[in-house]
Amino acid sequence: MNDSMRAVVVEAPGGPEVLAVRTVPRPRASNDQVLIRVKAFGLNRSELHFRKGLAYSGSFPRIPGIEATGVVEEAPGGQFLPGQQVMTMMGGMGREFDGGYAEFVRVPAAQVIPFRSELPWEVVGAVPEMLQTAYGSLAIGVRAGDGDSLLIRGGTSSVGLALAVLAKQRGMQVLSTTRSESRRPLLESVGVDHVLVDDGEISERVRDIVPDGVDGAVELVGVNVMRDTLRSVRSGGVVCFTGMLSDQWTIPDFYPMDWLPNGVRLTSYSGEAADLPPRVLQDFLDAVAAGEARIPIGRTYAMDDIAQAHHDLEANVVGGKGVVLP
């Protein structure tokens, strides 16, 4: 057996140039771990934060990557069969222990999700963290109901696009934002009913469409626009804070009586592998295979192009989920 593998290693924080492709020792799995042969891994903004040294956790040197999709190489504890298709995400991947930017990744067996699909690897490789975050934001953060109205603030992000797909599967009325009129066709392609070009204040336009305010909203841009998002939601509705595309995470002077409209609830969502039920994953992949849903893939890259991939992610030009094929 070959005892080495290719992987992306970050020795110390910095720009995209610190992402170095190297040959490193291949890990081995113990009884409570699974070694996955990585067929594809998605790109996430939290990996930009980690690479820059801005993440709240993690250490260097490190192989980054909070998700991976592939097949089981080793499962000494017998939890999975060799060759079985699996996904994994979160749980400290790419921060506390080496992550998915590699030919192989070793993870706790408890954070491995099996699936069966004949979709190409670049397609299923886009799914794990994107679907987990979108599903959790709807089901746990917003507690959305079938047919509800939903505002997605930051709709052209990969999670925003996935949210639209899941919401339309449930018959919801979807309003979604973009900062550029040129992205309207992208949002309409995933079923968005109303595209709003975001100038920082959209609540009045939201209420022109849904006079009492939407039933729920998912905030993916950050706290710089969240006050306006809160004003887009009806009394009794929910705003779920899930992402910060703007890199603005905290509110310096938070005055709840001023920020929170009467009766509007503010929640948040940040999930783990256990928060994506295997049935939800399989049903979603089956719907994609049947043409009933789509996975919003932006660009695919080779591992040697990882620095360019991070450049593109930072420049917001991926146009959906970025996927790397090792």
C-alpha positions in Angstrom: 0.0 0.0 0.0 1.2 3.5 -0.8 2.0 5.3 2.5 1.9 8.8 1.0 -0.7 11.1 -0.5 -1.0 14.5 -2.1 -2.6 17.2 0.0 -2.9 21.0 0.4 -0.9 22.2 3.5 -1.1 25.6 5.1 2.0 26.2 7.3 1.0 29.6 8.6 -1.9 32.1 7.9 -1.8 34.3 4.8 -3.1 34.8 1.3 -4.0 32.1 -1.3 -0.3 31.6 -1.9 0.1 29.8 1.4 -1.9 26.9 0.0 0.9 24.5 -0.9 0.3 21.1 -2.6 2.6 18.6 -1.0 3.2 14.9 -0.6 2.5 13.9 3.0 2.1 10.7 5.0 -1.2 8.9 4.4 -3.2 8.6 7.6 -4.5 5.2 9.0 -7.8 4.7 10.7 -8.5 3.3 14.1 -11.6 1.4 15.2 -13.7 4.5 15.8 -12.4 6.3 12.6 -13.0 6.0 8.9 -10.4 6.7 6.2 -12.1 8.1 3.1 -10.6 8.2 -0.4 -11.6 11.8 -1.4 -13.2 12.0 -4.8 -14.3 15.6 -4.5 -14.4 18.4 -1.9 -16.3 21.6 -1.7 -14.9 25.1 -1.1 -16.3 27.1 1.8 -15.9 30.7 3.0 -15.0 29.5 6.5 -11.9 28.0 4.9 -10.9 31.5 3.7 -11.3 32.7 7.3 -9.1 29.8 8.6 -6.4 30.4 5.9 -6.3 34.1 6.8 -5.9 33.3 10.5 -9.3 34.8 11.4 -11.1 31.6 12.5 -12.0 31.2 16.2 -10.5 27.7 16.3 -7.7 25.6 14.7 -4.0 25.4 14.5 -1.1 25.4 12.0 0.4 23.6 10.1 -2.9 22.1 8.8 -4.5 20.4 5.9 -7.7 22.6 5.6 -11.2 21.6 4.4 -14.4 21.2 6.4 -16.0 18.7 4.1 -15.2 15.8 1.7 -17.1 13.3 -0.5 -15.7 9.9 -1.6 -15.6 6.2 -0.9 -14.6 4.3 2.2 -10.9 3.1 2.1 -10.7 1.8 5.6 -13.3 1.3 8.4 -11.5 -1.0 10.9 -14.5 -0.8 13.3 -16.9 -2.2 10.7 -19.2 0.8 10.7 -19.0 1.1 6.9 -17.9 -1.2 4.0 -14.9 -0.5 1.8 -16.0 1.2 -1.4 -19.2 2.6 0.2 -20.1 6.1 -1.0 -19.9 8.6 1.9 -19.8 12.3 2.8 -18.3 13.9 5.9 -18.2 17.5 7.3 -17.4 19.7 10.3 -16.6 18.2 13.7 -13.2 20.0 13.7 -12.2 19.0 10.2 -9.6 21.2 8.7 -9.0 23.0 11.9 -8.4 20.7 14.9 -7.4 17.8 12.7 -6.5 17.5 9.0 -9.4 18.1 6.6 -10.6 17.4 3.1 -8.1 19.2 0.9 -6.4 15.9 0.3 -6.5 12.5 -1.5 -7.5 10.8 1.8 -9.1 12.1 5.0 -9.4 10.4 8.3 -12.5 11.3 10.4 -14.5 10.0 13.3 -17.0 7.4 12.2 -19.8 9.3 13.9 -19.5 12.1 11.3 -19.7 10.0 8.2 -23.0 9.9 6.2 -23.6 7.1 3.6 -25.4 7.6 0.4 -26.0 5.9 -3.0 -25.9 7.9 -6.3 -24.7 7.6 -9.9 -24.3 11.4 -10.2 -20.8 12.6 -11.1 -18.4 13.3 -8.3 -18.2 17.0 -9.1 -21.9 17.1 -8.5 -22.2 15.2 -5.3 -19.0 16.8 -4.1 -20.8 20.1 -3.9 -23.5 18.8 -1.5 -22.3 18.1 2.1 -21.8 21.4 3.8 -24.1 23.3 1.4 -27.1 21.0 2.0 -26.5 20.6 5.7 -26.4 24.4 6.2 -29.4 25.1 3.9 -31.5 22.3 5.4 -30.6 23.2 9.0 -31.3 26.9 8.4 -34.8 26.1 7.1 -35.7 23.3 9.4 -34.0 24.3 12.7 -33.3 28.0 12.3 -36.4 29.3 10.6 -38.7 26.3 11.3 -40.2 27.0 7.9 -43.6 25.6 6.9 -44.7 24.3 3.5 -45.9 27.2 1.4 -44.4 29.9 3.6 -42.7 33.0 2.2 -38.9 33.2 2.6 -36.3 35.9 2.1 -32.8 34.8 1.3 -30.3 37.6 2.0 -27.2 36.7 0.0 -29.0 34.5 -2.6 -26.1 33.9 -5.1 -23.9 32.2 -2.5 -23.9 28.4 -2.7 -26.0 28.1 0.5 -28.4 30.8 -0.8 -28.9 28.8 -4.0 -29.4 25.6 -2.2 -31.9 27.3 0.1 -33.9 28.3 -2.9 -33.9 24.8 -4.3 -35.1 23.3 -0.9 -37.7 26.0 -0.4 -39.2 25.5 -3.9 -39.4 21.8 -3.2 -41.7 22.7 -0.3 -43.9 25.1 -2.4 -42.5 28.2 -0.7 -42.6 31.7 -2.1 -38.9 32.7 -2.4 -37.5 36.2 -2.4 -33.7 36.3 -2.9 -31.1 39.1 -3.0 -28.1 39.8 -5.2 -25.9 42.9 -5.4 -25.8 42.7 -9.2 -28.5 42.7 -11.8 -26.4 40.4 -13.9 -26.9 37.6 -11.4 -30.7 37.6 -11.8 -30.7 34.7 -14.3 -28.7 32.6 -11.9 -31.3 33.1 -9.2 -34.2 32.5 -11.5 -32.6 29.3 -12.7 -33.1 27.8 -9.2 -36.7 28.9 -9.0 -36.5 32.2 -7.1 -39.9 34.0 -7.5 -38.7 37.6 -6.8 -35.1 38.8 -7.3 -34.1 41.9 -5.3 -31.0 43.8 -6.2 -29.6 44.7 -2.8 -28.4 48.2 -2.1 -28.4 47.6 1.7 -32.1 48.5 2.2 -34.7 46.1 0.8 -37.3 45.9 3.5 -39.7 48.3 1.8 -39.4 46.3 -1.5 -40.0 43.1 0.4 -43.2 44.5 1.8 -44.3 45.7 -1.6 -44.4 42.0 -2.5 -45.5 40.6 0.9 -47.3 43.4 2.6 -47.2 42.0 6.2 -43.6 40.9 5.8 -42.2 37.4 4.9 -42.7 34.4 7.2 -39.0 33.8 7.5 -35.6 35.0 6.4 -32.1 33.5 6.3 -29.3 36.1 6.8 -26.2 35.1 4.8 -24.6 38.5 4.3 -23.9 39.6 7.9 -24.8 42.0 10.6 -24.2 45.0 8.4 -27.6 44.4 6.7 -29.3 42.2 9.4 -31.3 45.1 10.9 -32.9 45.7 7.5 -33.6 42.0 7.2 -35.4 42.0 10.5 -37.6 44.7 9.2 -38.6 42.5 6.3 -40.2 39.9 8.5 -43.8 39.8 9.9 -44.5 39.8 13.6 -44.2 36.1 14.7 -41.7 35.4 11.9 -38.1 34.4 12.2 -34.7 35.6 11.0 -32.0 33.0 11.1 -28.4 34.3 11.1 -26.4 31.7 9.2 -23.6 33.4 7.3 -21.5 36.5 6.9 -20.4 37.0 3.3 -19.5 40.6 4.3 -17.1 39.3 7.0 -19.0 41.4 9.5 -19.8 39.0 12.4 -20.5 41.2 15.4 -22.7 44.1 16.4 -20.7 46.8 18.3 -23.7 48.5 19.9 -26.6 46.0 20.0 -29.7 47.7 21.4 -32.4 44.9 21.3 -35.4 47.3 21.6 -34.2 49.2 18.5 -32.9 46.3 16.5 -35.8 43.8 17.0 -39.2 44.7 15.6 -42.2 43.7 17.8 -42.6 39.9 17.7 -39.9 39.1 15.2 -37.6 36.3 16.4 -33.8 36.2 15.8 -32.1 32.8 15.8 -28.9 31.3 14.3 -27.7 28.1 12.8 -24.4 26.4 12.6 -24.7 22.6 12.2 -22.7 19.4 12.2 -22.9 16.2 10.2 -25.4 14.8 12.7 -27.8 17.6 11.7 -28.1 16.3 8.2 -30.3 13.2 8.3 -29.2 10.5 5.8 -32.7 10.3 4.5 -32.7 14.0 3.7 -29.4 13.7 1.9 -30.6 10.6 -0.1 -33.9 12.2 -1.0 -32.1 15.3 -2.3 -29.7 13.4 -4.4 -32.5 11.2 -5.8 -34.5 14.4 -6.6 -31.5 15.8 -8.5 -31.0 12.5 -10.4 -34.7 12.6 -11.4 -34.5 16.2 -12.6 -36.7 17.5 -9.8 -34.0 19.6 -8.1 -30.6 20.9 -9.1 -27.2 21.3 -7.3 -25.9 24.9 -8.0 -22.3 24.1 -9.0 -20.2 27.1 -9.9 -16.7 26.0 -11.0 -14.6 22.9 -10.7 -10.9 22.9 -10.1 -7.9 20.5 -9.9 -6.0 20.3 -6.6 -3.1 22.1 -8.2 -5.4 25.1 -8.9 -6.3 25.5 -5.2 -4.8 29.0 -4.9 -6.8 30.2 -7.9 -9.9 28.6 -6.4 -9.4 30.7 -3.2 -8.8 33.8 -5.3 -12.1 33.2 -7.1 -14.0 32.5 -3.9 -12.8 35.7 -2.4 -13.7 37.6 -5.5 -17.2 36.1 -5.5 -16.9 34.9 -9.1 -17.5 31.2 -8.6 -21.2 31.5 -9.3 -22.4 28.7 -7.1 -20.5 26.0 -5.2 -16.8 25.6 -6.0 -15.7 22.0 -6.1 -12.1 20.5 -6.3 -11.4 17.1 -7.8 -8.2 15.6 -6.3 
